[in-house]
Amino acid sequence: MRKALLVVPIIMMMGCDGPAVNLQKISIGMSEQQVIKIMGKPRTVAQQGKVKYLSYEETYYKGYVRLIDEKVESFGRQGDFDSAKDPTQKIIIDKTDKIAMDSVTKFDLATELAKLDKLKKDGLITAEDYELLKKRAIEKAKE
């Protein structure tokens, strides 16, 4: 019976074909080559732009190394990052166009009225058009 109890852990250890997850030897600033020399080939690699995740796992343990510009920026076990999820799942490509707040201008009544005055003085709009546009500008300023 004792021999059977010793054989099971040995068989389980032999079944672990992945690299040993030993993050204690990793430090911030290491190169990817240094990490691979210590940890071995990662099980998976995920990359988005300058951010790369190296994933190492054993039967009951997952470890990740996050590289930015090919240097270690952070590392840890699953759950040490922002959530208990695989950090490689957090890579999201945002293809929406975003407008910077600086480029969005607020409506300025004084500026609009000055523009209308110039258009009227230059003869580009009639007095009637001026009054109509002025009224619209005042209404818009109230919003």
N, C-alpha and C positions, 0 to 999 in steps of 0.2 A: 504494500500500500504506500509506503514512504517513497519507494522508487517511482511510483506512478505520479505522486505529488511533485517530485523533482523534475520529471520528464515534461510535464505540461508547461511549466514556465520556460523551459529550454526550447521547446517547440515553438512557443509563442514568440520568443525572442528571435528565433531563426526566421520566422515568418515576416518579420519587419524588414521589408526590402528598401525602404526609403532611408534618407540620410538621418543621422542622429540629430535631433533638434537640441542644440546647445547654444542658446543665444547669449550665454554669459560671456562668451569670448568676442562678441560683436560690440563695436563701439561707434558712436556718431562720428561721421566724417570718413569712415573707411570706404575704400573703393569697392565696386562690385566684384572685381577679381579677388580682393582680399576676403570678402564674404564667402565666395565660392570655394576658395582655398580652405577656409575653416569649416564651412557647413557642407560642402559638397554641392553637387548639381541640385538646383531646386526642383521640386515636384512640378510646379507650374510657375509661369511668369506672365504677368499682366502689365501692360504699359499704356499710358495715355499721355502724349506729349513728353514732357521731361520727367514725369512721375512713373516709377516702375516698382512693382511689388514682386518679391521673390517669396514663394510659398514653400514651406517645409512642413512635412507632417509625418507623424508616427501613428500607431494605432489609436491612441487616446489623446493626441497632442498635436496642435497645429501652431506653427510659428510663422511670422511674416517679417520681412525686412523691406522697408520702404526707402527707395532711393530717389533722390531728386538731383538732376544733373550728374548722374552716375556716382553719387556719394550717399552714404547712409544718412538719412534724415531722422528715421525712427525705426524701432523694431520691437517685437513683443509677441506674446501668444494671442491666439484668437480671443477676443474680448478685451485685450489691452488697448485696442484702438477705440474709435468712437462708439462702437456697439459690439455686440457679440457676433455680428455677421462677418463673413469673409470680407476684408477690406477691399478686395479686388472687385466686389460687387458695387462699390461706391463710385466707380468711374462712370460718369454721366456726361454725355456729349450734349451740350446746349447749343442748338443751332438757331435759336431765336435771335433776331436783331434787337439789340438793346440801345435805347437812346439815353445818352448821358444827361443827367439833370441840368448840367451847365448849358446844354444846347437847347433846352426847353425854356422859352422865354415867357414870362407872364405878360398878360395884356396890360398895356399902359395907356390909359385914356389920354393923358397929355400929349404923348407921342403921336397917337392916332389923330387927334385934333390938329396938331401941328402939320401932319402930312396932308390932311384934308384942306387946311388953309392954304398950303403951298399949291396944291392942285387947283384950287379955286383961283388964286392969284395968277397962276400961270395960264389960266383959261382952259385947262384940261377938263374941268367939270363945270356944270352950270350951277347957279345959285340954288336951284331946286335939288339937284343931285347932292350938293354940299349939305343942305338941310336934312335930306333923307339919310345920308351916310353918317352925319353927325348924330342923328337920333339913334341909329343902329349902334354906333360906337358907345353911346351913353348907356343904352340897354345892355350891351355886352359887358360893360364895366360893372354893372349891378349884379351880374351872375356870380 
